[in-house]
Amino acid sequence: MRRHLVRALIGSLALAATTAVIPLASPAPAAADSVVVGGFPVDVSQGPWTVALSSRDRFGGTRAGQFCGGVLVGPATVLTAAHCMAAEVLGGPPERVRDLKVIAGRTHLLSAAGREVAVREVRVNPGYDAVSNAGDFAVLTLAESLPQQDVIAMAAAGDPAYAPGTSALVYGWGDTTGAGDYATSLHAAPVHVLSDAQCELAYPGGVEGTFRAESMLCAGEVLGGRDACQGDSGGPLVAQGRLIGLVSWGSGCGRPGSPGVYTRVSDVVRALGPGA
């Protein structure tokens, strides 16, 4: 099982933890030519809405405390996966994580580029179902605003970017091989939006979750090979210049017949209401 992408990461960290600070030991720097499983290195300027979620107190400084991805959808508003804010991930409720931050404008996690902005408020979708994985999103309000030009628009229901076959990119700092090879620099992987029928066939219900078209979408390749993976949770899936998905769950990384499942952003727009 691959996702919840953070749960696999936390499990490996727990085995290595010997002090109150959990070192990010399992995710070692990856080779620069393998990336977000089947992807390639990118500069954050190519996807400035892509941010990293960080807590050095919880995850140590090996990767600047990065544990999930997020997306800037307003100058002080970031979307991420609800499961990234779970107590089993953060070691308690998010309001107790004193150093929870968003890292923006940084390609290489260990560089001094960009900004680290404190998270002022976390709102987890009250309709999130951890069994089926439906409604897997949370809204983070930042203590300071980031540039408006770095914000990405969210695709509402009916947007052609959701059409099966549409080319998309998924961004993240996660596992690049499915074997615990974590990147320290941002990568992107090209994938295609898949039909709901393909997703329903792949995930009819089981221990991984259940595909629900109203709140989820699938993306990947029929033959596998390109996908999000551990550590990419909450990161953006972008098509035609608009945000269509948040990395959520799936089975394995880049496996044939097991595409990545994403929170459908049109469902987020619906849930947040007018002005979202």
C-alpha positions as CSV (number, residue, x, y, z in Angstrom):
1,M,0.0,0.0,0.0
2,R,1.3,3.4,-0.9
3,R,-1.0,6.0,0.6
4,H,-2.0,7.7,2.6
5,L,1.4,8.9,1.4
6,V,2.3,10.3,4.8
7,R,1.3,7.2,6.8
8,A,4.0,5.0,5.2
9,L,6.5,7.7,5.9
10,I,5.5,8.0,9.6
11,G,5.7,4.3,10.0
12,S,9.3,4.2,8.8
13,L,10.2,7.2,11.0
14,A,8.7,5.6,14.1
15,L,11.0,2.6,13.8
16,A,14.1,4.9,13.6
17,A,13.0,7.3,16.4
18,T,15.1,7.2,19.5
19,T,14.5,10.8,20.9
20,A,11.6,13.2,21.1
21,V,12.6,14.7,17.8
22,I,11.9,12.3,15.0
23,P,14.7,12.4,12.4
24,L,13.8,12.1,8.8
25,A,16.1,9.2,8.4
26,S,14.4,7.0,5.9
27,P,13.9,9.6,3.2
28,A,17.5,9.9,1.9
29,P,18.4,12.3,-0.9
30,A,17.5,10.8,-4.2
31,A,19.5,10.6,-7.5
32,A,18.8,13.6,-9.5
33,D,17.6,11.7,-12.6
34,S,14.8,9.6,-11.2
35,V,12.0,11.8,-9.8
36,V,8.4,12.0,-8.2
37,V,8.5,8.4,-9.8
38,G,9.1,8.8,-13.5
39,G,9.4,12.6,-13.4
40,F,12.1,15.2,-13.7
41,P,13.6,18.1,-11.7
42,V,11.9,21.5,-11.9
43,D,12.6,24.9,-10.5
44,V,9.9,26.2,-8.2
45,S,9.5,29.2,-10.5
46,Q,7.8,26.7,-12.9
47,G,5.2,25.9,-10.3
48,P,5.4,28.8,-7.7
49,W,2.1,27.7,-6.1
50,T,3.8,24.5,-4.9
51,V,4.8,24.6,-1.2
52,A,6.2,22.3,1.3
53,L,4.7,21.7,4.8
54,S,7.4,21.6,7.5
55,S,7.9,20.9,11.2
56,R,11.5,20.4,12.2
57,D,10.4,19.7,15.8
58,R,8.5,16.7,14.5
59,F,10.6,15.5,11.5
60,G,14.1,16.9,12.1
61,G,16.2,19.1,9.8
62,T,17.4,16.5,7.3
63,R,14.9,17.8,4.7
64,A,14.0,21.1,6.5
65,G,11.2,19.3,8.3
66,Q,9.3,18.6,5.0
67,F,6.5,15.9,5.4
68,C,3.8,16.9,2.9
69,G,3.1,19.2,0.0
70,G,0.6,22.0,-0.4
71,V,-0.8,24.4,-2.9
72,L,-1.1,28.2,-2.7
73,V,-4.7,29.1,-3.7
74,G,-4.8,32.5,-2.1
75,P,-2.1,34.9,-0.8
76,A,-2.5,33.5,2.7
77,T,-4.4,30.3,1.9
78,V,-2.9,26.8,1.2
79,L,-4.7,23.6,0.4
80,T,-3.2,20.3,1.5
81,A,-4.5,16.8,2.2
82,A,-6.6,16.2,5.4
83,H,-4.6,13.2,6.3
84,C,-1.4,15.3,6.4
85,M,-3.0,17.0,9.5
86,A,-3.9,13.8,11.3
87,A,-2.7,13.2,14.9
88,E,-0.8,10.1,13.8
89,V,1.3,12.3,11.4
90,L,1.8,15.3,13.6
91,G,2.0,13.6,16.9
92,G,-1.1,15.5,18.1
93,P,-3.6,18.0,16.8
94,P,-2.2,20.6,14.4
95,E,-2.7,23.5,16.8
96,R,-0.1,21.9,19.1
97,V,2.6,21.8,16.5
98,R,4.3,25.1,17.4
99,D,6.6,25.2,14.4
100,L,4.2,24.1,11.6
101,K,5.2,26.2,8.6
102,V,4.8,26.5,4.8
103,I,8.0,26.7,2.8
104,A,7.4,28.7,-0.4
105,G,9.6,29.7,-3.3
106,R,12.3,27.1,-2.5
107,T,13.4,24.4,-5.0
108,H,16.0,22.8,-2.8
109,L,14.7,22.1,0.7
110,L,18.1,22.8,2.4
111,S,18.7,26.1,0.6
112,A,18.0,29.5,2.1
113,A,15.8,30.6,-0.8
114,G,12.2,31.6,-0.5
115,R,10.2,32.1,2.7
116,E,9.1,30.0,5.6
117,V,5.7,31.2,6.8
118,A,4.0,30.1,10.0
119,V,0.6,28.5,9.8
120,R,-1.9,30.5,11.8
121,E,-5.0,28.2,11.5
122,V,-5.8,24.7,10.2
123,R,-9.3,23.7,9.1
124,V,-9.7,20.1,8.2
125,N,-12.7,19.2,6.0
126,P,-15.3,18.1,8.5
127,G,-16.6,15.7,5.8
128,Y,-13.3,13.9,5.4
129,D,-13.8,10.1,5.6
130,A,-10.5,8.3,6.5
131,V,-11.9,4.9,5.5
132,S,-12.9,5.7,1.9
133,N,-10.4,8.7,1.7
134,A,-13.3,10.9,0.5
135,G,-13.0,14.7,1.1
136,D,-9.3,14.5,1.7
137,F,-8.4,18.2,2.0
138,A,-7.5,20.8,4.6
139,V,-7.3,24.6,4.4
140,L,-4.3,26.3,6.0
141,T,-4.3,30.0,6.8
142,L,-0.9,31.6,6.9
143,A,0.3,34.2,9.3
144,E,1.7,36.3,6.4
145,S,0.7,36.8,2.8
146,L,2.7,35.4,-0.2
147,P,2.7,37.1,-3.6
148,Q,-0.6,37.1,-5.5
149,Q,1.2,36.1,-8.7
150,D,2.2,32.8,-7.1
151,V,-1.4,31.8,-6.6
152,I,-3.0,29.1,-8.8
153,A,-6.7,29.1,-9.8
154,M,-8.8,26.1,-8.8
155,A,-10.8,24.4,-11.6
156,A,-14.5,24.3,-10.9
157,A,-16.9,21.5,-11.9
158,G,-17.3,21.3,-15.7
159,D,-13.8,22.6,-16.4
160,P,-12.3,20.9,-19.5
161,A,-9.1,20.3,-17.5
162,Y,-10.9,17.3,-15.9
163,A,-11.5,15.6,-19.2
164,P,-10.0,12.1,-19.5
165,G,-6.9,12.1,-21.5
166,T,-5.9,15.6,-20.4
167,S,-2.1,16.1,-19.8
168,A,-1.3,17.1,-16.3
169,L,1.8,17.6,-14.0
170,V,2.1,16.5,-10.3
171,Y,4.7,18.2,-8.2
172,G,6.4,17.2,-5.0
173,W,9.5,16.5,-2.9
174,G,8.6,12.9,-2.2
175,D,9.9,9.4,-2.9
176,T,11.2,9.1,-6.5
177,T,11.4,5.3,-6.8
178,G,8.8,3.9,-4.4
179,A,11.7,2.5,-2.4
180,G,12.3,5.3,0.1
181,D,14.5,7.5,-2.2
182,Y,13.3,10.9,-1.1
183,A,14.2,14.0,-3.1
184,T,15.6,17.2,-1.5
185,S,14.7,19.2,-4.6
186,L,11.3,19.8,-6.3
187,H,10.3,17.4,-9.1
188,A,7.3,17.0,-11.4
189,A,5.9,14.0,-13.2
190,P,3.8,14.2,-16.4
191,V,0.6,12.1,-16.1
192,H,-2.8,11.9,-17.8
193,V,-6.3,12.3,-16.3
194,L,-8.0,8.9,-16.4
195,S,-11.7,8.1,-16.7
196,D,-13.8,7.5,-13.7
197,A,-14.5,4.0,-15.1
198,Q,-10.8,3.2,-15.0
199,C,-10.5,4.4,-11.4
200,E,-13.6,2.5,-10.3
201,L,-12.1,-0.7,-11.8
202,A,-8.8,-0.1,-10.0
203,Y,-10.3,0.8,-6.6
204,P,-13.7,-0.8,-6.2
205,G,-13.3,-0.9,-2.4
206,G,-10.6,-2.4,-0.1
207,V,-8.0,-1.6,2.5
208,E,-6.5,1.2,0.3
209,G,-9.8,3.0,0.0
210,T,-12.8,3.3,-2.4
211,F,-12.9,5.5,-5.5
212,R,-15.7,8.0,-5.4
213,A,-16.0,10.1,-8.5
214,E,-17.8,13.0,-6.9
215,S,-14.8,13.8,-4.7
216,M,-11.8,12.0,-6.4
217,L,-10.1,11.7,-9.7
218,C,-7.4,9.4,-11.0
219,A,-4.3,10.3,-13.0
220,G,-1.3,8.3,-14.2
221,E,-0.4,6.1,-17.1
222,V,-2.1,2.9,-18.2
223,L,1.2,1.0,-18.2
224,G,2.3,2.7,-14.9
225,G,5.8,4.3,-14.4
226,R,4.8,7.9,-13.6
227,D,3.1,8.8,-10.4
228,A,3.1,10.6,-7.1
229,C,4.5,8.7,-4.1
230,Q,5.3,8.9,-0.3
231,G,5.9,12.4,0.8
232,D,3.9,14.0,-2.0
233,S,0.6,14.1,-0.2
234,G,-1.3,17.3,-0.4
235,G,0.7,18.5,-3.4
236,P,-0.8,19.8,-6.7
237,L,-2.0,18.1,-9.8
238,V,-2.2,20.8,-12.5
239,A,-3.7,20.7,-15.9
240,Q,-4.2,23.6,-18.4
241,G,-2.8,26.0,-15.9
242,R,-5.4,25.2,-13.2
243,L,-5.4,23.1,-10.0
244,I,-7.5,20.0,-10.5
245,G,-6.2,17.6,-7.8
246,L,-4.4,17.2,-4.5
247,V,-2.2,14.1,-4.0
248,S,-4.2,11.8,-1.8
249,W,-3.9,7.9,-2.0
250,G,-3.4,4.8,-4.1
251,S,-1.7,1.4,-4.2
252,G,2.0,1.4,-4.7
253,C,3.8,4.0,-6.8
254,G,3.7,3.9,-10.6
255,R,2.2,0.4,-10.8
256,P,0.2,-0.7,-13.9
257,G,-3.5,-0.7,-13.1
258,S,-3.0,1.2,-9.9
259,P,-3.2,5.0,-10.8
260,G,-2.7,7.8,-8.3
261,V,-5.9,9.0,-6.7
262,Y,-6.4,12.7,-6.1
263,T,-8.8,14.9,-4.2
264,R,-11.0,16.4,-6.9
265,V,-10.6,20.2,-6.5
266,S,-14.1,20.9,-7.9
267,D,-15.4,19.2,-4.7
268,V,-13.2,21.5,-2.6
269,V,-14.6,24.5,-4.4
270,R,-18.1,23.2,-3.8
271,A,-17.4,22.5,-0.1
272,L,-15.8,25.9,0.5
273,G,-18.7,27.8,-1.2
274,P,-18.8,31.1,-3.0
275,G,-15.6,33.1,-3.1
276,A,-13.4,29.9,-2.8
